[in-house]
Amino acid sequence: MRSAPAFGGLRPGAWRSEPSSSAVGCPKQREATKQRLSPCGRAAQPTYRAQSPGPLPLEFWSSAAVPLEEASTPPSSWYTSTAVQSLEQEHVFGKNWLYVGHQRQATSSGDFFTTEAGNVRLLVTRQSDGRLQAFHNVCRHRGAAVAHGSGYGAKHFQGSTSGWRYGLDGTLLENHRLQAVRGFQAAEHSLLPVHTTAWGPFIFVHLDRARHMPDVQERLGRAEPRMRDAGMLSPELQHVGTRSYHLSCNWKVFVDNYLDGGYHVPFAHPGLASALDMEGYWTELYETVSLQCSPLASQPAPDEWADLAAARTAGGHGPVYAFIYPNLMINRYGSSMDTNLVLPTGVSSCKVIFDWYTHHDQACNDDHVRGLIEGSEKVQEEDMGLCAEVQLGLSSPAYDVGRYVPAVEGPMFHFHQLLYDDLRRG
């Protein structure tokens, strides 16, 4: 679901400009980029073999390696099966860098917040030496959480059922009535850490500590300088709000909706569509990232979008939308930005966390911030109903697979290929 920003949530198209170029998305530049991409728009294709995935409870997707124009979407069972959900937790959320929050949530020693990555509970802390460090939010006694919510300046964390107390660095400091336990070593019962790093204001974790992986910047590949150039790491942006939404759909339905290149926008969000040049969008696909961009409409937006348009067109260019596999969206527009993090909560349900940012000069302008958030929520509410309808259809015996719209749905196909690659390689 598209956030209203920048006309909020419409991710039609990607930004073609090279970081060093002043011609943002000019036709000649777009044509040059197209020539560098494969027929389905991917910069680097994983290798697929035409065979079933063996013992995995994953229905075979015959279109994984065919051109976009010939491809069908993945089977509906990907969106309705508990077995697929289990595979995703292990092989998608368990083996990729995952966004968990922003640095303003923990700026000083002892600051912390709790969150989830798939079905894994996490505690993210700022250490006394200034490092960010995340741990599994699980007491080593009986598995209860050791922290809830967020806080500032904490010196320790304590399990709610046992009283076991852990230091800021995860070390077990205190336990109770274990004198008769043979061979107990406190050092072997510290909180379990996870790989933690930051890219600009964004905090990422990797749950697989046994696996060597490239750092986040390397993982983002050639898209990283593009996103920098779009201002997604600008130090002038200030966080101004967070809200969570609970949706009645599989998490991938939300992602698919985001990645349809604005195909549904004229029908689901006509007011939003009137503020954009729907014919002029373009997309660009990278290893684990897709970028989309929509030029601004030449005619003024309707009255209901006028204030939003003024706030989001500062700088004279249209919105830039980035999807970072597997579940993060970053939307940059005008003087503002928002992020959408989608987390599975069940086979047919998910939670989406929105964070809004704006230029620090506007951060105390209540009218500006209110308009920013309300504009996003208008589109989000419309999309929530749309995604719930899609989930019902995916569960129907009348539906199995669909077809892509090649002109706009390359980013969605790209997402499905990355997902299938992870699930098959397990």
Backbone hydrogen bonds, N-H to C=O, Kabsch-Sander energy under -0.5 kcal/mol:
donor,donor_aa,acceptor,acceptor_aa,energy
7,F,4,A,-0.8
8,G,4,A,-9.9
9,G,5,P,-1.2
10,L,5,P,-0.5
10,L,7,F,-1.8
11,R,9,G,-0.9
13,G,11,R,-1.6
14,A,282,W,-3.3
14,A,292,Q,-0.9
21,S,18,E,-1.9
24,V,22,S,-1.1
25,G,23,A,-0.7
26,C,23,A,-0.8
30,R,26,C,-2.6
31,E,27,P,-2.4
32,A,28,K,-1.9
33,T,29,Q,-2.0
34,K,30,R,-2.5
35,Q,31,E,-1.7
36,R,32,A,-0.6
36,R,33,T,-1.3
37,L,33,T,-0.6
37,L,34,K,-1.3
38,S,42,R,-1.7
41,G,38,S,-2.6
48,Y,46,P,-0.5
51,Q,49,R,-2.3
56,L,53,P,-1.5
58,L,56,L,-1.9
62,S,60,F,-0.7
64,A,61,W,-1.2
66,V,63,S,-1.2
70,E,67,P,-1.7
71,A,67,P,-0.8
71,A,68,L,-0.9
73,T,402,G,-2.3
76,S,400,D,-1.0
78,W,75,P,-1.8
79,Y,76,S,-1.9
80,T,77,S,-0.9
81,S,77,S,-1.6
85,Q,81,S,-1.7
86,S,82,T,-1.9
87,L,83,A,-1.9
88,E,84,V,-2.5
89,Q,85,Q,-2.0
90,E,86,S,-1.7
91,H,87,L,-3.2
92,V,88,E,-2.2
93,F,88,E,-2.5
94,G,88,E,-0.6
95,K,92,V,-0.6
98,L,205,V,-2.9
100,V,203,I,-2.7
101,G,203,I,-1.0
103,Q,201,P,-2.5
105,Q,102,H,-2.0
106,A,103,Q,-1.8
110,G,126,R,-2.7
111,D,108,S,-2.4
112,F,151,G,-2.3
113,F,124,V,-1.9
114,T,149,G,-2.0
115,T,122,L,-2.0
117,A,120,V,-2.3
120,V,117,A,-1.5
121,R,119,N,-0.5
122,L,115,T,-2.9
123,L,135,F,-2.7
124,V,113,F,-3.0
125,T,123,L,-0.5
125,T,133,Q,-2.7
126,R,111,D,-2.0
127,Q,125,T,-0.6
127,Q,131,R,-3.4
130,G,127,Q,-2.0
133,Q,125,T,-2.5
134,A,194,V,-0.6
135,F,123,L,-2.6
136,H,192,L,-3.0
137,N,121,R,-2.2
138,V,136,H,-2.3
139,C,144,A,-3.7
143,G,139,C,-1.4
151,G,112,F,-2.2
154,A,110,G,-2.3
157,F,166,Y,-2.6
158,Q,146,V,-1.0
159,G,164,W,-2.6
160,S,145,A,-1.3
163,G,159,G,-1.4
165,R,174,E,-2.5
166,Y,157,F,-3.6
167,G,171,T,-3.0
168,L,155,K,-0.8
170,G,167,G,-2.3
173,L,165,R,-3.2
173,L,171,T,-0.6
174,E,165,R,-1.6
181,V,178,L,-1.7
182,R,180,A,-0.6
184,F,181,V,-0.9
186,A,184,F,-0.5
188,E,185,Q,-1.7
189,H,186,A,-2.0
190,S,187,A,-0.6
191,L,170,G,-2.7
194,V,134,A,-2.2
195,H,206,H,-1.4
197,T,204,F,-2.4
199,W,202,F,-2.8
202,F,199,W,-2.1
203,I,101,G,-3.3
204,F,197,T,-2.8
205,V,98,L,-2.4
206,H,195,H,-1.8
209,R,207,L,-1.2
211,R,208,D,-1.0
219,R,215,D,-2.5
220,L,216,V,-2.2
221,G,217,Q,-0.8
221,G,218,E,-0.6
223,A,220,L,-1.4
224,E,221,G,-1.6
226,R,222,R,-0.6
227,M,223,A,-2.4
228,R,224,E,-2.1
229,D,225,P,-2.4
230,A,226,R,-1.5
231,G,228,R,-1.8
232,M,227,M,-2.1
234,S,231,G,-1.2
237,L,234,S,-1.4
238,Q,358,T,-3.2
240,V,356,W,-3.0
241,G,356,W,-1.1
243,R,354,F,-2.0
245,Y,352,V,-2.3
247,L,245,Y,-0.5
247,L,350,C,-2.7
249,C,247,L,-1.1
253,V,250,N,-1.4
254,F,250,N,-1.1
255,V,251,W,-1.6
256,D,252,K,-3.0
257,N,253,V,-2.3
258,Y,254,F,-1.8
259,L,255,V,-1.9
260,D,257,N,-0.9
263,Y,260,D,-1.5
265,V,262,G,-0.9
267,F,264,H,-0.9
268,A,264,H,-2.9
269,H,265,V,-2.9
273,A,269,H,-2.5
274,S,270,P,-1.6
275,A,272,L,-1.4
276,L,273,A,-1.6
277,D,295,P,-2.6
278,M,276,L,-1.3
280,G,277,D,-1.6
282,W,12,P,-0.5
282,W,293,C,-1.5
283,T,13,G,-0.6
284,E,291,L,-2.2
285,L,41,G,-0.6
286,Y,289,V,-3.1
290,S,323,F,-1.9
291,L,284,E,-2.9
292,Q,321,Y,-2.5
293,C,282,W,-1.6
294,S,319,P,-1.1
297,A,275,A,-1.9
305,W,302,P,-2.0
306,A,302,P,-0.6
306,A,303,D,-1.1
307,D,303,D,-0.5
309,A,305,W,-2.9
310,A,306,A,-2.2
311,A,307,D,-2.0
312,R,308,L,-1.6
313,T,309,A,-1.1
316,G,313,T,-2.3
320,V,332,R,-2.8
321,Y,292,Q,-3.2
322,A,330,I,-3.1
323,F,290,S,-2.6
324,I,322,A,-0.5
324,I,328,L,-3.0
325,Y,288,T,-2.6
325,Y,323,F,-0.6
328,L,324,I,-2.0
329,M,340,N,-2.1
330,I,322,A,-2.8
331,N,338,D,-3.2
332,R,320,V,-3.1
332,R,330,I,-0.5
333,Y,336,S,-2.4
334,G,312,R,-0.6
335,S,311,A,-1.1
336,S,333,Y,-3.0
337,M,357,Y,-2.3
338,D,331,N,-2.1
339,T,355,D,-2.3
340,N,329,M,-2.4
341,L,353,I,-2.2
342,V,327,N,-1.9
342,V,340,N,-0.5
343,L,351,K,-3.1
345,T,349,S,-1.9
346,G,349,S,-1.3
349,S,346,G,-0.9
350,C,247,L,-1.7
351,K,343,L,-2.8
352,V,245,Y,-2.7
353,I,341,L,-2.7
354,F,243,R,-3.1
354,F,352,V,-0.6
355,D,339,T,-1.9
356,W,241,G,-2.6
357,Y,337,M,-3.2
358,T,238,Q,-2.1
359,H,335,S,-1.4
360,H,236,E,-2.5
362,Q,359,H,-2.5
363,A,359,H,-0.8
365,N,362,Q,-1.8
366,D,364,C,-1.1
369,V,365,N,-2.5
370,R,366,D,-2.7
371,G,367,D,-2.4
372,L,368,H,-2.2
373,I,369,V,-2.3
374,E,370,R,-2.9
375,G,371,G,-2.1
376,S,372,L,-1.4
377,E,373,I,-2.5
378,K,374,E,-1.9
379,V,375,G,-1.3
380,Q,376,S,-2.6
381,E,377,E,-2.8
382,E,378,K,-1.5
383,D,379,V,-2.4
384,M,380,Q,-2.2
385,G,381,E,-1.3
386,L,382,E,-1.5
387,C,383,D,-2.9
388,A,384,M,-1.9
389,E,385,G,-1.9
390,V,386,L,-2.0
391,Q,387,C,-2.3
392,L,388,A,-1.9
393,G,389,E,-2.0
394,L,390,V,-2.4
395,S,391,Q,-1.2
396,S,393,G,-1.2
399,Y,396,S,-1.5
404,Y,71,A,-0.9
408,V,405,V,-1.8
409,E,405,V,-3.0
412,M,259,L,-0.8
413,F,409,E,-2.0
414,H,410,G,-2.5
415,F,411,P,-2.1
416,H,412,M,-2.3
417,Q,413,F,-2.2
418,L,414,H,-2.3
419,L,415,F,-2.5
420,Y,416,H,-2.6
421,D,417,Q,-2.5
422,D,418,L,-2.1
423,L,419,L,-2.5
424,R,420,Y,-2.4
425,R,421,D,-2.0
426,G,422,D,-1.9
